[in-house]
Amino acid sequence: MAGSKQQRHRQAGSEYAAQAKRAQAPWRWMALAALGVAAALTAPAPARAADAYPTRPITMVVPFAAGGPTDVVARTMAAAMSKTLGQSVVVENRLGAGGTVSAAYVAKAAPDGYTILIHHNGMATAPALYSKLPYKPLTDFSFVGQVADVPMTLLGRHDLPARTLPELIAYIRQNQGKVNLANAGLGAVSQLCGMLFQKAIGVELTAIPYQGTAPAMTALLGSQVDILCDQTTQTLPHIKADKVKLYGVTTSTRIKALPDTATLAESGLKGFEVKVWHGIYAPHGTPPAVIDRLNGALRTALKDPAVAARLADLGAEIVPQDKQTPEGLRTWLQSEIEKWSPIIKAAGVKAD
Ligand code: ASP
Protein backbone atom coordinates (compact mmCIF):
# COMPACT_ATOMS: atom_id res chain seq x y z
CA MET A 1 0.00 0.00 0.00
CA ALA A 2 1.12 3.46 -0.88
CA GLY A 3 0.69 4.64 2.70
CA SER A 4 2.72 1.89 4.30
CA LYS A 5 5.31 2.22 1.59
CA GLN A 6 5.69 5.84 2.41
CA GLN A 7 5.87 4.94 6.06
CA ARG A 8 8.59 2.38 5.35
CA HIS A 9 10.45 4.99 3.34
CA ARG A 10 10.12 7.42 6.18
CA GLN A 11 11.31 4.78 8.67
CA ALA A 12 14.16 3.84 6.41
CA GLY A 13 14.91 7.48 5.90
CA SER A 14 14.98 8.23 9.59
CA GLU A 15 17.06 5.13 10.30
CA TYR A 16 19.47 6.29 7.66
CA ALA A 17 19.58 9.72 9.18
CA ALA A 18 20.23 8.22 12.62
CA GLN A 19 23.03 6.05 11.24
CA ALA A 20 24.52 9.02 9.44
CA LYS A 21 24.30 11.03 12.66
CA ARG A 22 26.07 8.24 14.59
CA ALA A 23 28.70 8.01 11.89
CA GLN A 24 29.21 11.76 11.96
CA ALA A 25 29.13 11.98 15.71
CA PRO A 26 32.88 12.05 16.40
CA TRP A 27 33.44 14.58 13.63
CA ARG A 28 30.55 16.65 14.74
CA TRP A 29 31.78 16.57 18.29
CA MET A 30 35.28 17.60 17.25
CA ALA A 31 33.93 20.34 15.00
CA LEU A 32 31.70 21.63 17.78
CA ALA A 33 34.56 21.49 20.25
CA ALA A 34 36.72 23.46 17.82
CA LEU A 35 33.94 25.98 17.36
CA GLY A 36 33.59 26.25 21.10
CA VAL A 37 37.29 27.01 21.52
CA ALA A 38 37.10 29.58 18.72
CA ALA A 39 34.03 31.13 20.32
CA ALA A 40 35.70 31.29 23.69
CA LEU A 41 38.63 33.08 22.09
CA THR A 42 36.63 35.56 20.08
CA ALA A 43 33.29 36.14 21.85
CA PRO A 44 33.36 38.82 24.52
CA ALA A 45 33.44 37.38 28.01
CA PRO A 46 31.10 39.32 30.33
CA ALA A 47 34.03 41.33 31.66
CA ARG A 48 35.16 42.22 28.17
CA ALA A 49 31.61 43.21 27.17
CA ALA A 50 31.55 45.54 30.18
CA ASP A 51 34.91 47.01 29.11
CA ALA A 52 33.56 47.77 25.65
CA TYR A 53 30.41 49.37 27.10
CA PRO A 54 28.63 51.30 25.70
CA THR A 55 28.44 50.15 22.10
CA ARG A 56 24.91 51.45 21.43
CA PRO A 57 22.55 54.18 22.71
CA ILE A 58 21.47 54.10 26.34
CA THR A 59 17.88 54.75 27.41
CA MET A 60 17.34 56.98 30.42
CA VAL A 61 13.82 56.34 31.72
CA VAL A 62 12.03 59.35 33.25
CA PRO A 63 8.96 58.68 35.41
CA PHE A 64 7.09 61.93 34.65
CA ALA A 65 5.89 64.00 31.71
CA ALA A 66 8.25 65.64 29.24
CA GLY A 67 8.98 69.28 29.97
CA GLY A 68 8.49 68.88 33.75
CA PRO A 69 11.06 69.22 36.54
CA THR A 70 12.38 65.64 36.54
CA ASP A 71 12.53 65.65 32.76
CA VAL A 72 14.55 68.89 32.74
CA VAL A 73 17.20 67.42 35.08
CA ALA A 74 17.16 64.15 33.09
CA ARG A 75 17.69 65.83 29.73
CA THR A 76 20.49 68.03 31.08
CA MET A 77 22.26 64.96 32.49
CA ALA A 78 21.57 62.75 29.46
CA ALA A 79 23.14 65.25 27.07
CA ALA A 80 26.19 65.77 29.28
CA MET A 81 26.70 62.06 30.08
CA SER A 82 26.50 61.10 26.42
CA LYS A 83 29.60 63.21 25.75
CA THR A 84 31.70 61.09 28.13
CA LEU A 85 30.08 57.78 27.18
CA GLY A 86 30.48 58.35 23.43
CA GLN A 87 26.90 57.16 22.82
CA SER A 88 23.62 58.98 22.91
CA VAL A 89 21.60 58.79 26.08
CA VAL A 90 17.99 58.84 24.94
CA VAL A 91 15.32 60.07 27.34
CA GLU A 92 12.15 57.98 27.48
CA ASN A 93 9.18 59.21 29.54
CA ARG A 94 7.26 56.27 31.01
CA LEU A 95 4.37 57.76 32.87
CA GLY A 96 2.06 56.54 35.57
CA ALA A 97 1.40 55.75 39.22
CA GLY A 98 3.52 58.55 40.68
CA GLY A 99 6.74 57.29 39.11
CA THR A 100 6.36 53.62 40.05
CA VAL A 101 5.65 52.51 36.46
CA SER A 102 9.12 53.65 35.37
CA ALA A 103 10.88 52.24 38.41
CA ALA A 104 9.19 48.85 37.94
CA TYR A 105 10.17 48.85 34.26
CA VAL A 106 13.84 49.53 34.96
CA ALA A 107 13.96 47.07 37.88
CA LYS A 108 13.04 44.33 35.40
CA ALA A 109 15.17 45.51 32.47
CA ALA A 110 18.32 43.64 31.39
CA PRO A 111 21.17 44.56 33.75
CA ASP A 112 23.49 45.61 30.94
CA GLY A 113 23.67 49.37 31.41
CA TYR A 114 21.49 50.17 28.40
CA THR A 115 18.41 50.98 30.46
CA ILE A 116 18.83 53.34 33.38
CA LEU A 117 16.44 55.33 35.56
CA ILE A 118 16.48 58.82 36.95
CA HIS A 119 14.15 59.27 39.89
CA HIS A 120 13.61 61.52 42.89
CA ASN A 121 12.32 61.13 46.48
CA GLY A 122 9.53 58.96 45.03
CA MET A 123 11.97 56.07 45.18
CA ALA A 124 11.89 56.40 48.99
CA THR A 125 8.21 57.23 49.51
CA ALA A 126 6.64 54.59 47.24
CA PRO A 127 7.18 51.61 49.61
CA ALA A 128 4.99 53.27 52.26
CA LEU A 129 2.34 54.34 49.73
CA TYR A 130 2.02 51.13 47.70
CA SER A 131 1.51 47.86 49.55
CA LYS A 132 1.93 45.91 46.28
CA LEU A 133 4.96 47.73 44.92
CA PRO A 134 6.43 45.45 42.21
CA TYR A 135 10.06 46.27 43.09
CA LYS A 136 12.23 46.80 46.14
CA PRO A 137 14.10 50.10 45.93
CA LEU A 138 17.11 48.94 47.95
CA THR A 139 17.64 45.51 46.40
CA ASP A 140 16.29 45.60 42.85
CA PHE A 141 18.68 48.27 41.58
CA SER A 142 22.36 48.95 41.15
CA PHE A 143 23.14 52.50 42.19
CA VAL A 144 24.95 54.98 39.98
CA GLY A 145 24.90 58.17 42.07
CA GLN A 146 23.03 61.28 43.13
CA VAL A 147 22.76 64.34 40.94
CA ALA A 148 21.21 67.51 42.36
CA ASP A 149 18.83 68.81 45.01
CA VAL A 150 15.95 71.09 44.10
CA PRO A 151 13.77 73.24 46.37
CA MET A 152 10.02 73.38 45.87
CA THR A 153 7.66 76.32 45.85
CA LEU A 154 4.03 76.46 46.96
CA LEU A 155 2.00 78.19 44.27
CA GLY A 156 -1.55 79.24 43.62
CA ARG A 157 -3.38 80.16 40.44
CA HIS A 158 -2.85 83.83 39.58
CA ASP A 159 -6.47 84.78 40.30
CA LEU A 160 -6.61 83.20 43.74
CA PRO A 161 -7.54 86.04 46.15
CA ALA A 162 -4.96 85.02 48.82
CA ARG A 163 -1.64 86.87 48.48
CA THR A 164 0.31 85.43 51.42
CA LEU A 165 0.56 82.07 53.16
CA PRO A 166 -1.63 83.11 56.14
CA GLU A 167 -4.20 84.46 53.65
CA LEU A 168 -4.07 81.21 51.71
CA ILE A 169 -4.64 79.17 54.87
CA ALA A 170 -7.58 81.42 55.82
CA TYR A 171 -9.01 81.09 52.29
CA ILE A 172 -8.75 77.29 52.44
CA ARG A 173 -10.48 77.22 55.84
CA GLN A 174 -13.30 79.41 54.54
CA ASN A 175 -13.71 77.29 51.42
CA GLN A 176 -13.38 73.78 52.87
CA GLY A 177 -14.16 71.09 50.34
CA LYS A 178 -13.85 73.53 47.44
CA VAL A 179 -10.09 74.03 47.13
CA ASN A 180 -8.11 71.57 45.06
CA LEU A 181 -4.46 70.77 44.73
CA ALA A 182 -2.74 69.35 41.65
CA ASN A 183 -0.04 66.72 41.92
CA ALA A 184 1.80 64.13 39.84
CA GLY A 185 0.24 61.11 41.57
CA LEU A 186 0.98 59.12 44.71
CA GLY A 187 4.75 58.89 44.92
CA ALA A 188 5.40 62.28 43.36
CA VAL A 189 7.09 64.99 45.38
CA SER A 190 4.19 67.32 44.61
CA GLN A 191 1.98 64.81 46.42
CA LEU A 192 4.45 64.57 49.33
CA CYS A 193 4.60 68.36 49.65
CA GLY A 194 0.80 68.63 49.37
CA MET A 195 0.35 65.92 51.99
CA LEU A 196 2.64 67.75 54.45
CA PHE A 197 0.87 71.03 53.75
CA GLN A 198 -2.57 69.55 54.44
CA LYS A 199 -1.26 67.93 57.61
CA ALA A 200 0.27 71.22 58.75
CA ILE A 201 -2.93 73.23 58.27
CA GLY A 202 -5.27 70.42 59.32
CA VAL A 203 -7.53 70.68 56.27
CA GLU A 204 -7.98 68.18 53.46
CA LEU A 205 -7.81 69.38 49.88
CA THR A 206 -9.13 67.63 46.80
CA ALA A 207 -6.18 66.09 44.96
CA ILE A 208 -6.13 66.27 41.16
CA PRO A 209 -3.46 63.92 39.82
CA TYR A 210 -1.60 64.41 36.55
CA GLN A 211 1.11 62.34 34.84
CA GLY A 212 3.72 64.87 35.86
CA THR A 213 3.78 68.47 36.98
CA ALA A 214 4.26 69.82 33.44
CA PRO A 215 0.55 69.22 32.71
CA ALA A 216 -0.31 70.19 36.31
CA MET A 217 1.42 73.53 35.77
CA THR A 218 -0.51 74.07 32.52
CA ALA A 219 -3.70 73.50 34.52
CA LEU A 220 -2.57 75.97 37.21
CA LEU A 221 -1.69 78.61 34.61
CA GLY A 222 -5.13 78.11 33.09
CA SER A 223 -6.79 78.40 36.55
CA GLN A 224 -8.23 74.89 36.25
CA VAL A 225 -6.66 73.97 39.59
CA ASP A 226 -6.02 76.09 42.70
CA ILE A 227 -2.70 75.03 44.27
CA LEU A 228 0.45 73.23 43.19
CA CYS A 229 3.67 72.51 45.03
CA ASP A 230 6.46 72.01 42.53
CA GLN A 231 10.20 72.21 41.94
CA THR A 232 11.90 75.50 41.05
CA THR A 233 13.28 73.73 37.96
CA GLN A 234 9.83 74.32 36.49
CA THR A 235 8.31 77.08 38.58
CA LEU A 236 10.96 79.85 38.51
CA PRO A 237 10.13 81.24 35.04
CA HIS A 238 6.41 81.38 35.89
CA ILE A 239 7.13 83.04 39.25
CA LYS A 240 9.40 85.61 37.58
CA ALA A 241 6.81 86.28 34.88
CA ASP A 242 4.21 86.82 37.63
CA LYS A 243 1.91 84.18 36.22
CA VAL A 244 1.29 82.44 39.55
CA LYS A 245 0.90 83.34 43.23
CA LEU A 246 3.93 82.37 45.30
CA TYR A 247 3.32 81.43 48.95
CA GLY A 248 6.78 80.25 49.99
CA VAL A 249 9.67 77.88 49.49
CA THR A 250 9.72 74.41 51.01
CA THR A 251 13.33 74.30 52.16
CA SER A 252 14.42 75.03 55.74
CA THR A 253 16.35 78.12 54.62
CA ARG A 254 15.68 80.70 51.89
CA ILE A 255 17.09 79.96 48.46
CA LYS A 256 19.49 81.95 46.30
CA ALA A 257 17.11 82.04 43.35
CA LEU A 258 14.34 83.68 45.44
CA PRO A 259 16.13 85.50 48.27
CA ASP A 260 13.11 87.62 49.22
CA THR A 261 10.71 84.71 49.49
CA ALA A 262 10.12 83.35 52.99
CA THR A 263 10.20 79.64 53.70
CA LEU A 264 6.90 77.99 54.62
CA ALA A 265 8.43 77.28 58.05
CA GLU A 266 9.23 80.98 58.54
CA SER A 267 5.65 81.88 57.60
CA GLY A 268 4.18 79.72 60.30
CA LEU A 269 4.34 76.06 59.20
CA LYS A 270 6.94 75.02 61.77
CA GLY A 271 9.39 72.33 60.68
CA PHE A 272 8.03 72.22 57.13
CA GLU A 273 10.78 70.93 54.84
CA VAL A 274 10.85 69.14 51.51
CA LYS A 275 13.87 69.09 49.26
CA VAL A 276 13.84 67.10 46.07
CA TRP A 277 16.85 64.89 45.40
CA HIS A 278 17.63 62.91 42.26
CA GLY A 279 19.44 59.64 41.76
CA ILE A 280 20.41 57.53 38.77
CA TYR A 281 19.83 53.78 38.95
CA ALA A 282 20.44 50.68 36.83
CA PRO A 283 18.79 47.27 37.21
CA HIS A 284 20.27 45.13 40.00
CA GLY A 285 23.16 42.99 38.76
CA THR A 286 24.58 45.53 36.32
CA PRO A 287 28.33 44.72 36.06
CA PRO A 288 30.53 46.90 38.30
CA ALA A 289 32.60 48.01 35.27
CA VAL A 290 29.42 49.36 33.65
CA ILE A 291 28.40 51.14 36.85
CA ASP A 292 31.90 52.67 36.98
CA ARG A 293 31.48 54.01 33.44
CA LEU A 294 28.05 55.45 34.22
CA ASN A 295 29.23 56.95 37.48
CA GLY A 296 32.30 58.46 35.78
CA ALA A 297 29.99 60.04 33.20
CA LEU A 298 27.69 61.34 35.96
CA ARG A 299 30.58 62.92 37.87
CA THR A 300 32.09 64.43 34.71
CA ALA A 301 28.70 65.89 33.78
CA LEU A 302 28.37 67.53 37.19
CA LYS A 303 31.81 69.14 36.73
CA ASP A 304 30.79 70.58 33.36
CA PRO A 305 30.41 74.37 33.83
CA ALA A 306 27.52 74.44 31.32
CA VAL A 307 25.62 71.82 33.35
CA ALA A 308 26.37 73.63 36.61
CA ALA A 309 25.15 76.93 35.13
CA ARG A 310 21.98 75.38 33.70
CA LEU A 311 21.11 73.65 36.99
CA ALA A 312 21.91 76.76 39.07
CA ASP A 313 19.69 78.79 36.77
CA LEU A 314 16.80 76.49 37.66
CA GLY A 315 17.44 76.70 41.39
CA ALA A 316 19.04 73.24 41.56
CA GLU A 317 22.10 72.52 43.64
CA ILE A 318 24.64 69.89 42.61
CA VAL A 319 25.16 67.41 45.46
CA PRO A 320 28.58 67.12 47.19
CA GLN A 321 30.99 64.60 45.66
CA ASP A 322 30.46 61.93 48.32
CA LYS A 323 26.80 61.74 47.26
CA GLN A 324 27.68 61.42 43.58
CA THR A 325 28.73 57.81 44.21
CA PRO A 326 26.82 54.49 44.15
CA GLU A 327 27.27 54.14 47.91
CA GLY A 328 26.30 57.78 48.44
CA LEU A 329 23.00 57.15 46.68
CA ARG A 330 22.33 53.81 48.39
CA THR A 331 22.87 55.10 51.93
CA TRP A 332 20.87 58.26 51.19
CA LEU A 333 17.96 56.23 49.78
CA GLN A 334 17.97 54.03 52.86
CA SER A 335 17.90 57.04 55.19
CA GLU A 336 15.07 58.61 53.16
CA ILE A 337 12.99 55.42 53.32
CA GLU A 338 13.50 55.40 57.08
CA LYS A 339 12.60 59.09 57.31
CA TRP A 340 9.45 59.15 55.16
CA SER A 341 7.81 55.76 55.76
CA PRO A 342 6.59 56.54 59.32
CA ILE A 343 5.44 60.03 58.26
CA ILE A 344 3.40 58.63 55.35
CA LYS A 345 1.99 55.83 57.47
CA ALA A 346 0.98 58.31 60.18
CA ALA A 347 -0.73 60.48 57.55
CA GLY A 348 -2.73 57.42 56.50
CA VAL A 349 -2.11 58.00 52.78
CA LYS A 350 -2.30 54.78 50.74
CA ALA A 351 -2.40 54.01 47.05
CA ASP A 352 -4.15 50.65 47.47
N1 ASP B 1 7.52 67.48 39.96
C1 ASP B 1 6.88 66.22 39.79
C2 ASP B 1 6.60 65.57 41.08
O1 ASP B 1 5.73 66.08 41.67
C3 ASP B 1 7.34 65.30 38.79
C4 ASP B 1 7.65 65.86 37.44
O2 ASP B 1 6.76 66.09 36.64
O3 ASP B 1 8.83 66.00 37.23
O4 ASP B 1 7.11 64.55 41.45
Boltz pocket constraint, residues with backbone or C-beta under 6 A from the ligand:
constraints:
  - pocket:
      binder: B
      contacts: [[A, 64], [A, 65], [A, 68], [A, 69], [A, 70], [A, 71], [A, 183], [A, 184], [A, 187], [A, 188], [A, 189], [A, 190], [A, 191], [A, 211], [A, 212], [A, 213], [A, 214], [A, 229], [A, 230], [A, 231]]
      max_distance: 6.0
